[in-house]
Amino acid sequence: MSLHIVPKNTLMLIAGVVWCIAGAMVCIVGLPLGVALLPDHILLLPLAAMIFLVFYRFVFSRLVHRHTHRIRSREEAHLPFWHFFNASSWAVMAVMMGGGMALRASHVMPDWFIAFFYSGLGIALFISGTSFLRAFLRKDVLAIPVEP
């Protein structure tokens, strides 16, 4: 068996680690800015919470469910390690990363915006990564999928 082919359940581990690292990296940008701006900009806390709730509830938790179901539905027991994402998710990730880097490099957005937006987004991404890790530990993708 090739080194790039892994058990389906391992895809959950890879996804969880990747998402947690991505969330931590986004937090490393946003949280220090937010802390530096407090207490003068206390409104940043509820704004960050709002960004967290929107991205966690309406974007990332749905993606975790969708990817887990997609992997579970595959008949193969082993898949290439990059299959924790599908092609469209790889494209979205590239656009989000490139857009975020370009946005920060352009200095179009003020620090207070980066602070609350990146803090909420990073925490949502990190917590969603832990959902993949829980799926890995429960071996959720090895279960027979339930059709709606």
N, C-alpha and C positions, 0 to 999 in steps of 0.2 A: 504494500500500500504506500502511496506517495505521501510525503510529509505535508503537502498542502491539503490533503483530504482528512477531514476530522469527523468524529461522530456528530450527529445532529445536535445533541445536547450541548456539545462543546461550543457550538455557534452561539448559544445563549451566554456562555461565559465570555466569549470574545466580545459580543455585543455589549454586555454589561461593563466590561473593562474599558472598552472604547468610549462608551457614553459617559461613564464616570470620569474618565480622564478629560474628555471634551468639556464636561460640565465644570470640572475643577479649573481647567484652563480659562474658561470664560469668567468664572468667579474670581480668579487671580487678577483679572483686569478690573472687574466691576466693584468688588467688595472694598479694596483699599481706597478707591476713589470715593465710595460712599462713606466710609469711616472718616476720611479726611474732611468731607463736607459737613458731617454732623457736628454739633447740634444745630448749626445755622440753617440747614436744609432738612429739617425733620420730616417734611412731606415726602422725601425720597423713600422712607420706609413703607408707607402704604402703596406708593407707586410700584416699588419692587415687589410687594406682595401681590398686587394686581397682575403684574407681568407674569409672576410665578404661576398664579392660579390659571390664567388664560392659557399659557403655553403648556402647563402640566395637564390640565383637564382636556383642552380641546385639540392639542397637537401631539405631545409626546406620549401620553398614556395610550392614545389611540394607535400611534405607531408601534409601541411595544406590543400591544394586542395583535395588530395586523402582522407584524413580523413573526411573532410567536406562532400564530395560526398558519402563516405561509410555510414556515419551516416544519411545523408539525404535519402539515398536509403532504409534504414531499414523501414519496414512497421509499426513497433511498435512505439507508441507515447512516451513510457517510456522505459528506458534501465538501466542496472546496471551502476553506476557511473564510473567504470573502463573501460567501453567500449569506452572512448574517444580515446583509443589506441586499435589496434588489437594485436594479439599475437606476430607477428613478430616485431612490433614496440616496444613492451615491452622488447623483447629480445635485440633489437638493443640498446635501452636505457640502459639496464643493462650492456651490453658489453662496451658501450662508457663510462659510469660512472666508471665501474671497471677498464677499460683500462687507463682512465685519472688519476685515483687515483694511480694506480700502476706505471704509467709513472712518475708522480711527486714524489712518494715515492722512486723510484729507483734512482733518480737524474741522469738518463741517458741523458736527454735533458737539455741544458743550460737554464738559466733564460731568455735570450733574445728570445729563441724559444717559451717558454711557454708564454712570454709576448705578442708577436704578434699573435700567434696562438689562445690562449685563448681569447684575446681581440676581434679579428674578429669573432670567433666562438660564443662567448657569446652575442655579439651585434646582430648577425644574428638570434640566437635562441630567444632572447628577442623580436626583431621586428616581428619574425614569431608568437610569442605568442600573440602579439597585433592583428595579423590577425585573430586568433581564437576569440579574444574578439570583434573585429568588426563584425564577423559572428554571434556571440551571440547577439549583440545589434541590428543587422539587422534581426535577427531570420531567417538567411539563411537556416538552416537545416529543417525548417518547410515548405519551398517552395517545390513544386513538382519538382523532378529532371528532367532536360532536357536531354533526351537521344541523344547521338551524331549521 
